């Protein structure tokens, strides 16, 4: 076991939260950390990505013939939930 003797042994890391203003462009969509990267201390990276995927699947099912409408619906649906974690 390693014991800390001074602060030179400690590695500091900095994190930056990022939340895209819009998670889609044309027919491309960002999910998970690509859409909203947050500090790993929240422990929500995989959870948010899974919720993104489920939201996108629901939006496509509701708008099967209009990808742009599906992506816009997904973006709108996820905005408040992601904003909550960004504030946390």
ABEGO torsion letter per residue (X at the ends): XBBBABAAABBBBBBBBBBBABABBEABBBBEAAABBBBAAAGAAAAAAAAAAAAAAAAAAABAABAAAAAAAAAAAAAAAAAAAAAX
